[in-house]
């Protein structure tokens, strides 16, 4: 039986690749997409979510709009990394798939309440605003989750938005704190791991060579308008592929290694707002509240990604 999942997302180039990977996987059943403000404002993230479904020929999957702003003050976006439209070099026509009525948070709550306990996994690819709001409104859903796989945070890799904080956590640290304090079964995919998964020209070329429209789209998504990492040897631009690691974890957990640890989110200091404080050594006395992934087999990840994308139109 396919694993039922909900994708909470702010597409975003790497979000879009993650969505395509999930749609290509027969062993996953995508129950719906919930958009959140993050990489871009909500109007653009929900539009991009619908456009990706249309590209993949999956108009039956519902898309809901969630929260348009973080819980706390301030609102950061990441057009510098994803382009003004959010999909980098990929240009898609305005989607014909309608946005579903109702709020995305209510879709999360209702789906988890109606499903068999511990049968639905939520993939969190953006700021945790929607999920935290759902947990505040209906705290009982924490124990109904089969899993909550979160892309976000950093420890040894430090931050990519501030010196201390990764984007998703910095964008709504108060929501992140709610989620990690909720008792939900969290698996964390931080920058420490995703920086091992680099979209080199050779890897992008193999995706483009698939010859299908989704492969061509994915290849463009892997080449964002601004590369944030450069290969020290060749000086060519390369890009860390963050969000697809969440879906890959569900498809092939054997590619990953991690440990149980306590994760706390800094919500007070202006210098370290959104920092993920991971207690690797257990010295705080706080009990583990997440399974934190540390390493991935990057070559096998790209084999998985390329092979699955071949199944799409």
KEKE-3310 file (N, C-alpha, C; in steps of 0.2 Angstrom, whole numbers, plus 5000, padded with zeros to 4 digits):
npx = (5004:5003:5011:5002:5004:5005:5010:5018:5022:5032:5034:5047:5062:5068:5058:5049:5055:5055:5042:5039:5046:5039:5027:5031:5033:5026:5025:5020:5006:5000:4991:4987:4992:4999:5000:5012:5017:5034:5048:5043:5029:5012:5003:5010:5017:5006:5001:5012:5013:5001:5004:5015:5009:5000:5010:5015:5004:4994:4980:4970:4975:4973:4976:4979:4978:4988:4994:4997:5008:5021:5021:5027:5034:5040:5045:5052:5059:5065:5068:5080:5087:5078:5072:5061:5049:5049:5053:5065:5074:5064:5049:5032:5015:5001:4992:4978:4972:4961:4963:4959:4944:4943:4954:4971:4977:4966:4963:4974:4972:4959:4961:4971:4963:4953:4959:4966:4974:4991:4994:4997:5009:5017:5026:5037:5042:5044:5044:5037:5024:5011:5009:5012:5002:4991:4994:4992:4979:4973:4979:4979:4982:4996:4999:4993:5000:5009:5022:5033:5042:5054:5062:5075:5084:5101:5117:5132:5134:5130:5121:5111:5104:5105:5121:5119:5107:5096:5085:5071:5069:5072:5063:5051:5053:5046:5035:5042:5047:5035:5032:5043:5041:5030:5028:5026:5031:5046:5057:5072:5079:5093:5103:5116:5116:5110:5119:5127:5122:5124:5120:5128:5134:5135:5126:5114:5114:5111:5098:5092:5093:5084:5073:5059:5045:5044:5057:5065:5060:5064:5078:5080:5075:5085:5095:5096:5094:5104:5118:5123:5134:5150:5161:5176:5187:5184:5178:5165:5148:5138:5124:5115:5104:5090:5075:5070:5077:5069:5058:5065:5070:5058:5056:5068:5075:5086:5097:5101:5108:5107:5104:5095:5090:5089:5081:5081:5074:5080:5072:5073:5085:5092:5103:5104:5092:5080:5090:5094:5097:5105:5107:5119:5127:5119:5119:5111:5101:5088:5075:5077:5069:5068:5073:5088:5095:5111:5120:5120:5119:5125:5127:5118:5106:5105:5103:5091:5083:5084:5080:5066:5060:5060:5048:5038:5027)
npy = (4994:5011:5025:5037:5054:5072:5087:5101:5116:5129:5133:5140:5132:5120:5115:5112:5102:5092:5090:5085:5073:5066:5064:5056:5044:5028:5022:5032:5041:5056:5066:5079:5096:5109:5126:5138:5154:5159:5155:5164:5176:5170:5170:5167:5155:5146:5147:5142:5129:5123:5125:5116:5103:5103:5103:5090:5082:5080:5085:5081:5081:5090:5108:5118:5135:5141:5149:5166:5173:5174:5168:5176:5193:5202:5197:5186:5183:5173:5177:5179:5167:5159:5166:5179:5174:5162:5149:5148:5146:5140:5143:5143:5141:5151:5142:5131:5123:5124:5133:5126:5128:5134:5133:5129:5125:5119:5109:5101:5097:5091:5080:5073:5070:5062:5051:5035:5032:5037:5035:5044:5054:5069:5080:5093:5107:5120:5135:5132:5137:5134:5121:5122:5130:5122:5112:5120:5123:5110:5100:5087:5080:5078:5066:5058:5058:5049:5052:5067:5075:5086:5098:5108:5120:5119:5114:5111:5115:5129:5144:5149:5160:5169:5171:5161:5154:5144:5146:5141:5139:5152:5160:5158:5156:5155:5147:5135:5132:5129:5117:5108:5107:5100:5086:5078:5066:5069:5070:5077:5085:5093:5107:5102:5090:5092:5099:5090:5086:5089:5098:5095:5100:5088:5079:5086:5085:5072:5071:5080:5073:5063:5066:5069:5080:5084:5080:5089:5101:5099:5099:5112:5118:5114:5122:5136:5154:5160:5153:5146:5140:5135:5125:5120:5116:5117:5129:5130:5134:5126:5118:5116:5103:5104:5101:5090:5079:5076:5069:5059:5052:5046:5037:5030:5026:5020:5026:5036:5042:5044:5052:5051:5066:5081:5095:5112:5128:5144:5159:5171:5179:5192:5190:5177:5172:5160:5150:5132:5123:5109:5096:5087:5079:5076:5084:5093:5088:5088:5078:5068:5074:5073:5064:5066:5068:5065:5061:5056:5046:5053:5050:5039:5045:5054:5045:5039:5050:5053:5041:5040:5052:5049:5042:5051:5062)
npz = (5000:4996:5004:5013:5011:5016:5008:5014:5009:5001:4987:4976:4970:4974:4982:4972:4964:4974:4975:4962:4963:4973:4967:4957:4963:4965:4977:4986:4991:4987:4997:4997:4994:5004:5004:5010:5016:5012:5005:4995:4994:4999:4989:4978:4981:4982:4969:4962:4967:4961:4948:4946:4949:4938:4927:4929:4926:4936:4940:4950:4963:4978:4981:4994:5002:5015:5029:5028:5033:5045:5063:5072:5073:5058:5041:5030:5014:5000:4986:4980:4979:4973:4962:4955:4952:4958:4953:4948:4933:4926:4918:4919:4912:4918:4930:4927:4936:4950:4965:4980:4991:5008:5022:5023:5035:5041:5032:5035:5048:5048:5039:5046:5057:5052:5046:5048:5064:5065:5051:5041:5034:5036:5026:5028:5020:5020:5030:5046:5049:5046:5051:5064:5068:5066:5076:5087:5086:5086:5096:5098:5086:5085:5090:5081:5069:5058:5055:5055:5043:5042:5033:5037:5048:5055:5061:5062:5050:5051:5047:5033:5030:5041:5050:5060:5057:5048:5033:5034:5047:5052:5046:5053:5068:5080:5076:5073:5086:5093:5086:5088:5102:5103:5104:5093:5081:5075:5061:5057:5043:5041:5036:5037:5032:5019:5012:5007:4996:4981:4966:4953:4937:4929:4936:4934:4920:4918:4922:4913:4902:4902:4894:4895:4898:4912:4917:4910:4915:4929:4927:4924:4936:4945:4942:4948:4949:4956:4961:4976:4981:4977:4968:4975:4967:4953:4952:4947:4947:4959:4967:4982:4986:4994:4999:4991:4998:5009:5004:4998:5009:5014:5004:5003:5016:5020:5014:5022:5038:5055:5071:5087:5095:5106:5100:5100:5098:5095:5100:5105:5105:5095:5088:5085:5081:5077:5077:5077:5090:5093:5103:5103:5111:5122:5134:5139:5147:5142:5135:5120:5105:5092:5077:5070:5055:5048:5038:5021:5006:4993:4979:4977:4980:4970:4959:4963:4962:4948:4942:4947:4942:4928:4926:4925:4915)
capx = (5000:5006:5011:4999:5008:5003:5016:5017:5027:5033:5039:5053:5064:5070:5052:5046:5059:5053:5035:5039:5049:5034:5022:5033:5033:5020:5024:5018:5000:5000:4984:4986:4998:4997:5005:5014:5022:5041:5052:5039:5022:5008:5000:5015:5018:5001:5001:5018:5011:4996:5008:5019:5004:4998:5015:5015:4998:4990:4976:4966:4977:4970:4980:4976:4982:4988:4996:5001:5013:5024:5018:5030:5035:5045:5043:5058:5058:5071:5068:5087:5089:5073:5070:5055:5043:5050:5055:5072:5074:5058:5043:5026:5009:4996:4989:4971:4969:4959:4964:4953:4942:4945:4961:4976:4977:4960:4964:4979:4968:4953:4964:4974:4958:4949:4963:4968:4980:4998:4995:4998:5015:5018:5032:5037:5047:5045:5043:5032:5019:5004:5009:5012:4995:4987:4995:4989:4972:4971:4985:4979:4985:5003:5000:4990:5005:5014:5029:5033:5049:5055:5068:5076:5089:5108:5121:5139:5134:5129:5115:5111:5100:5110:5126:5117:5100:5093:5080:5065:5068:5073:5057:5046:5056:5041:5031:5047:5048:5029:5032:5048:5039:5023:5028:5026:5037:5049:5063:5074:5084:5096:5109:5122:5115:5108:5125:5131:5118:5125:5118:5133:5132:5135:5120:5109:5114:5108:5091:5089:5094:5078:5069:5052:5045:5046:5064:5068:5058:5068:5085:5080:5075:5092:5100:5093:5097:5110:5121:5125:5140:5155:5166:5183:5192:5183:5175:5159:5142:5134:5118:5113:5097:5087:5069:5069:5079:5063:5054:5070:5070:5052:5057:5074:5078:5093:5102:5102:5110:5105:5103:5090:5093:5085:5082:5078:5074:5081:5067:5074:5091:5092:5109:5104:5085:5079:5095:5093:5102:5105:5111:5122:5130:5114:5122:5106:5096:5082:5075:5077:5062:5068:5078:5091:5099:5117:5123:5116:5123:5122:5126:5112:5101:5103:5101:5084:5079:5084:5076:5059:5058:5059:5041:5033:5027)
capy = (5000:5017:5029:5043:5060:5078:5091:5108:5119:5136:5132:5137:5128:5113:5112:5110:5096:5087:5088:5080:5066:5063:5063:5050:5038:5025:5020:5037:5044:5063:5068:5086:5101:5115:5131:5143:5159:5157:5158:5169:5177:5165:5170:5164:5148:5142:5146:5137:5122:5121:5124:5110:5098:5103:5100:5083:5079:5077:5090:5079:5083:5097:5113:5123:5140:5141:5155:5171:5177:5170:5169:5182:5199:5201:5192:5186:5179:5171:5178:5180:5161:5156:5170:5183:5169:5156:5143:5149:5147:5137:5147:5139:5145:5151:5135:5130:5119:5129:5133:5123:5133:5132:5135:5124:5122:5115:5103:5097:5095:5087:5074:5069:5067:5057:5045:5030:5035:5035:5032:5050:5057:5076:5083:5100:5109:5127:5137:5128:5141:5130:5115:5124:5133:5116:5109:5124:5122:5103:5097:5079:5078:5076:5058:5054:5058:5043:5055:5073:5075:5093:5101:5114:5120:5118:5114:5112:5119:5135:5146:5151:5166:5173:5167:5156:5151:5142:5150:5139:5141:5159:5163:5158:5153:5154:5141:5130:5130:5125:5110:5104:5106:5097:5079:5075:5062:5073:5068:5083:5085:5100:5109:5098:5084:5093:5102:5085:5084:5095:5097:5097:5099:5081:5076:5089:5083:5065:5073:5083:5068:5059:5068:5070:5087:5085:5080:5095:5106:5098:5101:5119:5119:5112:5127:5142:5160:5162:5148:5148:5136:5134:5119:5123:5114:5119:5135:5130:5135:5120:5120:5110:5101:5103:5098:5083:5075:5074:5064:5053:5049:5042:5032:5025:5028:5017:5031:5041:5040:5050:5050:5054:5071:5086:5101:5118:5134:5151:5163:5177:5183:5195:5188:5170:5170:5154:5145:5126:5121:5102:5093:5080:5075:5075:5087:5098:5085:5088:5072:5069:5076:5072:5060:5071:5065:5068:5059:5054:5043:5057:5047:5035:5049:5056:5039:5038:5055:5053:5035:5041:5057:5046:5039:5057:5064)
capz = (5000:4996:5011:5012:5013:5014:5007:5016:5005:4999:4981:4978:4966:4977:4984:4966:4963:4979:4973:4957:4965:4976:4962:4952:4967:4966:4984:4990:4989:4989:4998:4995:4995:5008:5003:5016:5014:5014:4999:4992:4997:4999:4982:4973:4983:4980:4962:4960:4969:4956:4941:4946:4948:4931:4923:4930:4924:4942:4943:4955:4969:4980:4984:4999:5004:5022:5032:5023:5037:5051:5069:5075:5068:5052:5036:5026:5008:4997:4979:4978:4978:4969:4957:4957:4951:4963:4950:4944:4926:4924:4917:4918:4911:4924:4931:4927:4942:4955:4972:4984:4996:5014:5024:5023:5042:5042:5028:5039:5054:5046:5036:5051:5062:5048:5044:5053:5068:5063:5045:5037:5036:5033:5023:5029:5015:5021:5037:5050:5051:5045:5055:5071:5069:5066:5082:5092:5086:5087:5098:5098:5080:5086:5091:5075:5064:5057:5055:5052:5041:5042:5030:5040:5053:5054:5067:5060:5043:5052:5044:5026:5030:5045:5052:5064:5056:5041:5031:5036:5055:5054:5044:5058:5073:5085:5074:5074:5093:5094:5083:5092:5108:5102:5105:5086:5079:5070:5058:5054:5038:5041:5031:5038:5027:5012:5009:5004:4990:4977:4959:4949:4930:4927:4938:4930:4913:4918:4923:4907:4896:4902:4888:4896:4900:4919:4917:4907:4920:4935:4926:4925:4943:4948:4940:4951:4946:4959:4964:4983:4983:4971:4969:4976:4962:4946:4953:4943:4952:4961:4971:4987:4984:5001:5000:4989:5003:5013:5000:4997:5016:5014:4999:5004:5022:5020:5011:5027:5044:5060:5079:5091:5099:5107:5096:5103:5093:5098:5099:5109:5103:5089:5084:5083:5080:5072:5077:5079:5095:5093:5109:5100:5117:5128:5140:5142:5151:5139:5131:5113:5102:5085:5074:5066:5050:5048:5032:5015:5001:4988:4973:4977:4980:4963:4955:4965:4959:4941:4940:4948:4937:4922:4926:4924:4908)
cpx = (5004:5006:5008:5003:5004:5010:5014:5023:5027:5037:5040:5055:5065:5063:5049:5049:5056:5046:5035:5041:5043:5028:5024:5034:5027:5019:5022:5011:5000:4993:4982:4992:4995:5002:5006:5018:5029:5046:5049:5033:5018:5005:5004:5016:5012:5000:5006:5016:5006:5000:5012:5015:5002:5003:5016:5009:4994:4985:4971:4968:4976:4976:4976:4981:4982:4990:5000:5007:5015:5020:5020:5031:5040:5042:5049:5056:5065:5071:5076:5090:5084:5070:5063:5049:5043:5053:5061:5071:5068:5052:5037:5020:5005:4992:4981:4968:4967:4962:4958:4951:4943:4952:4965:4977:4972:4960:4969:4975:4963:4956:4967:4968:4954:4953:4964:4974:4986:4999:4997:5005:5015:5025:5032:5043:5048:5045:5037:5026:5012:5004:5009:5005:4990:4988:4993:4982:4969:4977:4985:4982:4992:5004:4997:4995:5009:5021:5028:5041:5050:5062:5069:5082:5096:5112:5128:5139:5132:5123:5117:5107:5103:5116:5124:5111:5099:5087:5073:5063:5068:5066:5051:5048:5051:5036:5036:5047:5041:5030:5037:5046:5032:5023:5027:5032:5041:5056:5066:5080:5087:5101:5115:5122:5114:5114:5129:5128:5119:5123:5123:5131:5131:5128:5114:5108:5110:5100:5088:5089:5088:5073:5062:5051:5046:5053:5067:5066:5063:5075:5085:5079:5081:5097:5097:5097:5103:5113:5124:5132:5144:5160:5173:5188:5191:5180:5168:5153:5139:5129:5116:5106:5093:5081:5068:5072:5074:5059:5059:5070:5064:5053:5063:5078:5085:5099:5105:5105:5109:5105:5097:5093:5088:5086:5078:5079:5075:5075:5068:5080:5091:5097:5108:5096:5084:5085:5092:5098:5101:5110:5113:5124:5125:5116:5117:5102:5089:5081:5075:5069:5062:5074:5081:5096:5105:5121:5118:5121:5121:5122:5120:5106:5099:5101:5094:5080:5078:5079:5068:5056:5056:5051:5036:5033:5032)
cpy = (5006:5021:5035:5049:5066:5082:5098:5111:5126:5136:5139:5132:5121:5110:5109:5103:5090:5085:5083:5073:5063:5060:5057:5044:5034:5022:5026:5039:5051:5065:5075:5090:5107:5120:5136:5148:5158:5160:5164:5170:5171:5164:5167:5157:5144:5141:5142:5130:5119:5120:5118:5103:5097:5101:5093:5079:5076:5083:5088:5080:5090:5101:5118:5129:5140:5148:5160:5175:5173:5172:5175:5188:5198:5196:5192:5182:5177:5171:5177:5173:5157:5160:5174:5179:5163:5150:5144:5150:5144:5142:5142:5143:5146:5145:5136:5126:5124:5128:5130:5128:5130:5133:5129:5121:5117:5109:5098:5093:5089:5080:5070:5066:5061:5051:5041:5033:5032:5032:5038:5053:5064:5078:5090:5103:5116:5129:5133:5131:5137:5124:5117:5127:5127:5113:5113:5123:5115:5099:5090:5076:5076:5069:5054:5054:5051:5046:5062:5074:5082:5094:5108:5114:5118:5118:5116:5116:5127:5138:5148:5157:5171:5168:5161:5152:5150:5145:5148:5140:5148:5163:5163:5154:5151:5148:5135:5127:5127:5118:5106:5102:5102:5089:5075:5071:5065:5070:5075:5082:5092:5101:5105:5092:5087:5097:5096:5083:5089:5094:5100:5097:5092:5078:5079:5087:5076:5066:5075:5078:5063:5060:5069:5077:5088:5084:5086:5101:5105:5100:5109:5121:5118:5117:5134:5148:5162:5156:5150:5144:5135:5129:5122:5122:5117:5126:5136:5131:5128:5122:5114:5109:5099:5099:5091:5077:5072:5068:5058:5049:5044:5036:5027:5028:5025:5021:5036:5038:5046:5047:5054:5060:5076:5092:5106:5124:5140:5156:5170:5182:5186:5193:5181:5168:5165:5149:5138:5123:5113:5099:5086:5076:5073:5078:5092:5095:5085:5082:5073:5070:5076:5067:5065:5067:5069:5067:5056:5051:5047:5054:5043:5039:5052:5051:5038:5044:5055:5047:5037:5046:5054:5043:5045:5059:5069)
cpz = (5000:5003:5009:5015:5012:5014:5009:5013:5003:4992:4978:4973:4968:4979:4977:4964:4968:4977:4967:4959:4969:4972:4957:4956:4968:4973:4989:4987:4992:4990:4997:4997:4999:5007:5009:5013:5017:5009:4996:4996:4995:4992:4977:4975:4981:4973:4959:4961:4963:4950:4941:4945:4941:4926:4924:4928:4930:4944:4948:4962:4972:4982:4988:5001:5012:5024:5028:5027:5043:5057:5072:5070:5063:5047:5031:5020:5005:4989:4976:4976:4973:4963:4959:4957:4956:4960:4946:4937:4922:4923:4915:4917:4918:4924:4930:4933:4947:4962:4976:4989:5003:5016:5024:5030:5043:5038:5032:5045:5052:5043:5041:5056:5058:5046:5050:5057:5065:5056:5040:5039:5033:5032:5024:5025:5016:5028:5040:5052:5051:5050:5062:5073:5070:5073:5088:5092:5088:5090:5098:5091:5080:5086:5086:5069:5064:5057:5052:5050:5039:5038:5034:5046:5051:5061:5064:5054:5044:5048:5037:5025:5035:5047:5057:5062:5049:5040:5034:5043:5056:5051:5049:5064:5079:5083:5075:5081:5095:5092:5086:5099:5109:5104:5098:5084:5073:5068:5055:5049:5038:5036:5031:5033:5020:5008:5006:4998:4985:4969:4955:4941:4927:4930:4935:4923:4913:4918:4916:4901:4897:4896:4889:4899:4908:4920:4915:4912:4926:4933:4927:4932:4947:4946:4942:4948:4949:4963:4971:4985:4976:4973:4969:4971:4955:4946:4949:4949:4953:4966:4976:4986:4991:5001:4997:4994:5008:5010:4999:5004:5016:5009:5000:5010:5023:5018:5017:5034:5049:5067:5082:5096:5101:5103:5099:5098:5097:5096:5102:5107:5096:5084:5081:5082:5075:5072:5080:5084:5096:5098:5107:5106:5123:5134:5143:5147:5148:5135:5124:5110:5095:5083:5069:5061:5049:5041:5027:5010:4995:4981:4972:4977:4973:4958:4957:4961:4952:4939:4941:4943:4930:4921:4925:4917:4906)
residu = (UNK:UNK:UNK:UNK:UNK:UNK:UNK:UNK:UNK:UNK:UNK:UNK:UNK:UNK:UNK:UNK:UNK:UNK:UNK:UNK:UNK:UNK:UNK:UNK:UNK:UNK:UNK:UNK:UNK:UNK:UNK:UNK:UNK:UNK:UNK:UNK:UNK:UNK:UNK:UNK:UNK:UNK:UNK:UNK:UNK:UNK:UNK:UNK:UNK:UNK:UNK:UNK:UNK:UNK:UNK:UNK:UNK:UNK:UNK:UNK:UNK:UNK:UNK:UNK:UNK:UNK:UNK:UNK:UNK:UNK:UNK:UNK:UNK:UNK:UNK:UNK:UNK:UNK:UNK:UNK:UNK:UNK:UNK:UNK:UNK:UNK:UNK:UNK:UNK:UNK:UNK:UNK:UNK:UNK:UNK:UNK:UNK:UNK:UNK:UNK:UNK:UNK:UNK:UNK:UNK:UNK:UNK:UNK:UNK:UNK:UNK:UNK:UNK:UNK:UNK:UNK:UNK:UNK:UNK:UNK:UNK:UNK:UNK:UNK:UNK:UNK:UNK:UNK:UNK:UNK:UNK:UNK:UNK:UNK:UNK:UNK:UNK:UNK:UNK:UNK:UNK:UNK:UNK:UNK:UNK:UNK:UNK:UNK:UNK:UNK:UNK:UNK:UNK:UNK:UNK:UNK:UNK:UNK:UNK:UNK:UNK:UNK:UNK:UNK:UNK:UNK:UNK:UNK:UNK:UNK:UNK:UNK:UNK:UNK:UNK:UNK:UNK:UNK:UNK:UNK:UNK:UNK:UNK:UNK:UNK:UNK:UNK:UNK:UNK:UNK:UNK:UNK:UNK:UNK:UNK:UNK:UNK:UNK:UNK:UNK:UNK:UNK:UNK:UNK:UNK:UNK:UNK:UNK:UNK:UNK:UNK:UNK:UNK:UNK:UNK:UNK:UNK:UNK:UNK:UNK:UNK:UNK:UNK:UNK:UNK:UNK:UNK:UNK:UNK:UNK:UNK:UNK:UNK:UNK:UNK:UNK:UNK:UNK:UNK:UNK:UNK:UNK:UNK:UNK:UNK:UNK:UNK:UNK:UNK:UNK:UNK:UNK:UNK:UNK:UNK:UNK:UNK:UNK:UNK:UNK:UNK:UNK:UNK:UNK:UNK:UNK:UNK:UNK:UNK:UNK:UNK:UNK:UNK:UNK:UNK:UNK:UNK:UNK:UNK:UNK:UNK:UNK:UNK:UNK:UNK:UNK:UNK:UNK:UNK:UNK:UNK:UNK:UNK:UNK:UNK:UNK:UNK:UNK:UNK:UNK:UNK:UNK:UNK:UNK:UNK:UNK:UNK:UNK:UNK:UNK:UNK:UNK:UNK)
# end
